[in-house]
Amino acid sequence: MENQLIFIRIATLRDYKYVNEIIKETAASALVRGSGIAHRTPESIIQKMKEGRAVVAVTSTEQWVGFAYYESWDNGRFISNSGLIVAPEFRKLGVAKAIKERIFRLCRRAYPEAKIFSITSGAAIMKMNSELGFKPVVYQDITQDEQFWEGCKQCVNYDILSQKKRCNCLCTAMVFDPLEIANIVEKYQPCSQPYSLSTMKKRSVAF
């Protein structure tokens, strides 16, 4: 495995073969962490691939490594980064960070004026968000699109969200606002070459 290359790219319909692995590992990861997560159907993930709104990581032998996607809300005023997952054997190698950076750049190109948000209970995701310029906010500062919150009904913590009248829950909301960071220089530049697993622990490279 040390000599394999990992390719992180925009997902296409040819990646539908990884859908079951993505769903299975996402559910298993949430169970291990004891955290809630909205259920994702095969159809919804395939749709993101079809629309070019997903990023997939695979090895040079086409083994699935990781996945993430984005969704737009309020007519493109808000963009959510969601579904980041990495296969267990490829964790702690920098893959999640590289996927996160790629999906972030994809959102920025497609919706340069939109606020990008993420809600998560994971400390690692919060750290990656912070490095990209996200800041913690109250739930009222992210999309109020009912369709977005409808997805939370599938989460095991939905009762908490309801009791709190959608003001907060176990997840932390974070937002990247391009208007507040208008003068920032994009620090993450794309790399045209994949890299070996043996080098991933030594440096962080965005694809």
Phi, psi and chi 1 to 4 in degrees:
 res  aa     phi    psi   chi1   chi2   chi3   chi4
   1 MET       -  -28.6 -174.1  175.8   73.7      -
   2 GLU   -60.5  -29.4  -73.4  -68.5  -35.9      -
   3 ASN   -94.3    0.6  -65.2  -38.2      -      -
   4 GLN   -75.4  150.6  -71.6 -166.7   64.5      -
   5 LEU   -99.6  147.8  -61.4  178.2      -      -
   6 ILE  -113.9  128.4  -69.1  179.9      -      -
   7 PHE  -108.0  124.8  -62.4   86.5      -      -
   8 ILE  -113.2  116.4  -59.7  177.9      -      -
   9 ARG  -146.2  169.4   53.6  174.9  172.0   74.4
  10 ILE   -67.1  129.8  -62.7  174.3      -      -
  11 ALA   -73.2  149.9      -      -      -      -
  12 THR  -130.3  177.3   66.6      -      -      -
  13 LEU   -62.4  -20.6  -79.6  179.3      -      -
  14 ARG   -68.1  -13.7   68.8  177.7  178.2  174.5
  15 ASP   -91.2    8.0  -62.2  -50.1      -      -
  16 TYR   -59.2  -24.0   76.8   91.9      -      -
  17 LYS   -64.6  -15.7   59.2 -173.5  175.3 -177.4
  18 TYR   -94.1   -3.8  -56.9  120.7      -      -
  19 VAL   -58.2  -47.0  168.1      -      -      -
  20 ASN   -63.1  -37.9  -72.0  -24.4      -      -
  21 GLU   -64.8  -41.3  -71.6 -177.5   83.8      -
  22 ILE   -61.0  -48.0  -67.5  167.9      -      -
  23 ILE   -65.3  -44.8  -68.0  174.6      -      -
  24 LYS   -62.6  -46.1  179.7 -179.7  177.9 -179.6
  25 GLU   -71.4  -33.3 -166.4   50.5   53.1      -
  26 THR   -62.9  -45.8  -61.3      -      -      -
  27 ALA   -65.9  -42.3      -      -      -      -
  28 ALA   -64.9  -39.7      -      -      -      -
  29 SER   -64.6  -42.1  178.9      -      -      -
  30 ALA   -64.2  -37.8      -      -      -      -
  31 LEU   -65.2  -42.7 -175.5   62.5      -      -
  32 VAL   -63.9  -41.1  169.1      -      -      -
  33 ARG   -76.1  -17.7  -63.6 -165.2  -49.6  -91.8
  34 GLY    71.5   25.5      -      -      -      -
  35 SER  -111.3  162.6   61.0      -      -      -
  36 GLY   -85.3  153.6      -      -      -      -
  37 ILE  -155.9  139.5 -168.3  164.0      -      -
  38 ALA   -70.2  137.7      -      -      -      -
  39 HIS   -70.2  135.9  176.0   66.0      -      -
  40 ARG  -113.8  128.8  -78.1  141.6 -172.5  140.9
  41 THR   -86.8  156.2   65.7      -      -      -
  42 PRO   -56.4  -39.3  -26.5   35.7      -      -
  43 GLU   -62.1  -40.8  -66.6   77.7   14.0      -
  44 SER   -67.9  -38.2   66.8      -      -      -
  45 ILE   -70.7  -42.0  -67.9  178.4      -      -
  46 ILE   -60.7  -38.5  -69.2  173.6      -      -
  47 GLN   -62.4  -40.0 -174.8   64.2   25.9      -
  48 LYS   -64.2  -39.0  -64.5  -62.0  179.3  -64.1
  49 MET   -64.2  -42.3  -67.4  177.2  173.3      -
  50 LYS   -62.4  -36.7 -178.3  178.5  179.3 -179.7
  51 GLU   -85.8   -3.6  -64.4  171.5  -13.2      -
  52 GLY    73.4   26.3      -      -      -      -
  53 ARG  -107.4   21.5  -66.8  172.6  175.2 -115.4
  54 ALA  -135.8  154.9      -      -      -      -
  55 VAL  -122.4  136.6  166.1      -      -      -
  56 VAL  -126.5  145.4   66.4      -      -      -
  57 ALA  -116.2  129.0      -      -      -      -
  58 VAL  -138.7  157.4  -62.0      -      -      -
  59 THR   -85.1  174.6   67.4      -      -      -
  60 SER   -66.2  -16.6   51.6      -      -      -
  61 THR  -100.6   14.7   58.1      -      -      -
  62 GLU    67.0   29.6  -63.0 -168.1   -6.8      -
  63 GLN   -83.6  134.2  179.5 -179.4   -0.7      -
  64 TRP   -69.0  136.5  174.7   71.9      -      -
  65 VAL  -119.2  -45.6  175.1      -      -      -
  66 GLY  -165.9  174.0      -      -      -      -
  67 PHE  -160.9  152.5  177.2   80.2      -      -
  68 ALA  -162.8  161.2      -      -      -      -
  69 TYR  -148.5  170.8   69.4   88.9      -      -
  70 TYR  -132.7  159.6   77.2   86.1      -      -
  71 GLU  -138.5  148.5 -175.9   62.3  -87.0      -
  72 SER  -104.7  147.8   61.8      -      -      -
  73 TRP  -138.1  158.8  -50.2   96.3      -      -
  74 ASP    52.4   49.2  -64.8  -59.0      -      -
  75 ASN    56.8   37.7  -64.5  -44.1      -      -
  76 GLY    85.9    4.7      -      -      -      -
  77 ARG   -73.0  -31.0  -69.9 -179.3   54.9 -117.1
  78 PHE  -125.6  143.1  -71.3   91.9      -      -
  79 ILE  -127.6  130.9  -54.8  -63.0      -      -
  80 SER  -102.8  136.8   60.1      -      -      -
  81 ASN   -96.6  123.3  -78.2  178.7      -      -
  82 SER  -143.1  166.8  -55.4      -      -      -
  83 GLY    69.9   19.5      -      -      -      -
  84 LEU   -66.2  121.7  177.0   59.1      -      -
  85 ILE  -147.8  141.7 -173.0   68.4      -      -
  86 VAL  -128.2  138.5  174.0      -      -      -
  87 ALA   -60.2  140.7      -      -      -      -
  88 PRO   -50.6  -41.2  -27.7   36.3      -      -
  89 GLU   -70.9   -9.5   59.7  -93.0   41.5      -
  90 PHE  -113.7   11.4  -65.2   99.4      -      -
  91 ARG   -80.4  159.5  -68.3  173.7 -175.2  168.6
  92 LYS    63.2   29.1  -62.2 -176.6  178.9 -179.9
  93 LEU  -120.9    2.0  -63.4  173.3      -      -
  94 GLY    94.6    2.3      -      -      -      -
  95 VAL   -65.8  -46.2  176.8      -      -      -
  96 ALA   -58.5  -42.1      -      -      -      -
  97 LYS   -64.5  -41.6 -176.6  175.0 -178.4  179.6
  98 ALA   -64.7  -40.3      -      -      -      -
  99 ILE   -65.2  -44.1  -66.5  174.7      -      -
 100 LYS   -60.0  -43.5 -178.8   71.3  175.1  178.4
 101 GLU   -64.9  -38.9  -69.1  168.6    1.5      -
 102 ARG   -68.1  -43.9 -177.4   61.5 -177.3  -91.9
 103 ILE   -68.4  -32.2 -160.1   73.0      -      -
 104 PHE   -64.6  -46.4  176.0   75.1      -      -
 105 ARG   -64.5  -36.2  -69.9 -160.0  -46.5  -84.3
 106 LEU   -62.3  -43.1 -171.2   60.2      -      -
 107 CYS   -64.2  -43.3  -66.5      -      -      -
 108 ARG   -62.8  -37.8  -67.5  -75.4  -73.3  133.7
 109 ARG   -71.0  -41.4  -73.5 -162.0  -60.3  -92.4
 110 ALA   -76.0  -36.0      -      -      -      -
 111 TYR  -135.0   72.4  -62.9   88.1      -      -
 112 PRO   -62.5  -23.1   22.6  -34.6      -      -
 113 GLU  -102.3   -1.2  -62.4 -178.9   -0.5      -
 114 ALA   -81.2  152.8      -      -      -      -
 115 LYS   -83.0  129.4  -67.9 -177.8  179.3 -179.7
 116 ILE  -101.8  128.4  -55.6  172.8      -      -
 117 PHE  -129.2  160.1   72.7   93.9      -      -
 118 SER  -146.2  135.5  169.2      -      -      -
 119 ILE  -118.6  127.6   59.5  171.7      -      -
 120 THR  -154.1  156.7 -178.9      -      -      -
 121 SER  -110.5    4.0   59.2      -      -      -
 122 GLY   -92.2  127.5      -      -      -      -
 123 ALA   -63.4  -37.1      -      -      -      -
 124 ALA   -64.6  -41.3      -      -      -      -
 125 ILE   -66.3  -41.2  -61.4  -65.1      -      -
 126 MET   -59.7  -40.3  -68.3 -178.8 -156.1      -
 127 LYS   -64.8  -44.8 -177.0  175.5 -175.8  -64.9
 128 MET   -63.1  -41.5  -74.7 -174.2  -83.5      -
 129 ASN   -59.0  -45.8  -75.7  -19.2      -      -
 130 SER   -60.6  -40.5  -65.1      -      -      -
 131 GLU   -65.7  -24.5  -69.1  173.4   -9.0      -
 132 LEU   -90.7   -3.9  -72.0  169.1      -      -
 133 GLY   104.3    8.1      -      -      -      -
 134 PHE   -73.8  149.0  -73.6   68.3      -      -
 135 LYS  -128.5  145.4  -65.0 -179.8  179.5  178.9
 136 PRO   -63.6  139.3  -20.0   32.8      -      -
 137 VAL  -140.2  168.7  -63.7      -      -      -
 138 VAL   -80.0  160.6  -64.1      -      -      -
 139 TYR   -61.3  -26.8  -79.2   17.6      -      -
 140 GLN   -66.9  -15.5  -73.6   83.3   -8.9      -
 141 ASP   -92.0    1.0  -71.8  -18.2      -      -
 142 ILE  -110.3 -178.2   62.8  176.3      -      -
 143 THR   -55.8  143.2 -177.5      -      -      -
 144 GLN  -108.0   14.3  -62.8  -55.9  -56.2      -
 145 ASP   -58.1  122.6 -169.4  -47.1      -      -
 146 GLU   -61.1  -29.7  -69.1  -61.2  -31.0      -
 147 GLN   -66.0  -35.9 -171.5  174.1   -4.8      -
 148 PHE   -62.9  -48.5  171.0   79.5      -      -
 149 TRP   -71.3  -22.4  -64.5  101.6      -      -
 150 GLU   -61.0  -35.2 -173.4   73.3   16.9      -
 151 GLY   -64.1  -25.6      -      -      -      -
 152 CYS   -70.7  -16.4  -69.9      -      -      -
 153 LYS   -64.0  -21.0  -71.2 -176.8  177.0  179.8
 154 GLN   -86.5   -5.3  -57.4  166.0   35.9      -
 155 CYS   -82.6  145.5  175.3      -      -      -
 156 VAL   -67.0  -17.4  -63.4      -      -      -
 157 ASN   -99.6   15.3  -64.4  -40.2      -      -
 158 TYR   -61.5  -34.1 -178.1   69.6      -      -
 159 ASP   -60.1  -37.0  -74.3  -13.6      -      -
 160 ILE   -65.5  -43.9  -61.8  175.0      -      -
 161 LEU   -60.1  -41.5 -177.7   67.3      -      -
 162 SER   -66.7  -43.5  -63.1      -      -      -
 163 GLN   -63.3  -32.1  -68.4  168.2    9.6      -
 164 LYS   -84.9    4.3  -62.2  -73.3 -172.8  177.2
 165 LYS    55.2   38.2  -63.6 -176.9  179.0  179.7
 166 ARG    63.0   23.8 -145.1  161.5   74.8 -175.7
 167 CYS   -88.3  -30.3  -70.2      -      -      -
 168 ASN  -166.2  171.6   56.5   66.0      -      -
 169 CYS  -158.9 -158.2 -166.9      -      -      -
 170 LEU   -77.3  -19.7  -61.0 -173.5      -      -
 171 CYS   -83.9  149.1  -74.0      -      -      -
 172 THR   -98.8  132.5  -63.7      -      -      -
 173 ALA   -91.7  134.5      -      -      -      -
 174 MET  -134.1  144.0  -57.5 -175.9   75.2      -
 175 VAL  -132.8  138.8  165.8      -      -      -
 176 PHE  -103.6  115.9  172.9   90.6      -      -
 177 ASP  -108.6  109.8 -173.4  -14.7      -      -
 178 PRO   -62.6  -24.6   24.0  -34.8      -      -
 179 LEU   -71.3  -31.9  -65.2 -179.6      -      -
 180 GLU   -80.7  -20.5  -68.3 -176.5   -0.5      -
 181 ILE  -122.2   40.4  -43.1  176.8      -      -
 182 ALA   -62.7  -27.2      -      -      -      -
 183 ASN   -99.5    6.0  -63.2  -39.3      -      -
 184 ILE   -70.5  142.9 -168.3  171.5      -      -
 185 VAL   -93.4  126.8  176.2      -      -      -
 186 GLU   -58.9  116.4  -65.2  -74.8  -11.7      -
 187 LYS   -88.3  -13.3   62.9 -176.6  -71.6 -170.5
 188 TYR  -105.4  114.4  -61.3  106.3      -      -
 189 GLN  -107.5  141.3  -60.4  -62.3  -33.5      -
 190 PRO   -66.8  149.1   25.3  -34.2      -      -
 191 CYS  -114.8  132.1  175.8      -      -      -
 192 SER   -83.0   -9.9   60.1      -      -      -
 193 GLN  -115.5  144.0  -61.4  -65.4  -33.7      -
 194 PRO   -73.7  174.6   30.2  -37.2      -      -
 195 TYR  -141.6  160.5   59.6  102.6      -      -
 196 SER   -77.7  149.4  169.8      -      -      -
 197 LEU   -60.5  -28.9  -74.5  175.8      -      -
 198 SER   -68.1  -17.5   60.5      -      -      -
 199 THR  -102.8   -8.1   66.7      -      -      -
 200 MET   -65.5  -32.3  -67.0 -176.3   75.6      -
 201 LYS   -75.4  -17.3  -69.1 -176.8  178.1 -179.2
 202 LYS   -89.7  -24.5  -59.3  177.3 -178.5  179.0
 203 ARG  -152.1  156.5   62.0 -167.7  179.6   99.6
 204 SER  -106.9  119.2  173.4      -      -      -
 205 VAL  -125.9  131.1  177.5      -      -      -
 206 ALA   -91.8  143.0      -      -      -      -
 207 PHE  -100.8      -  -66.3   81.1      -      -
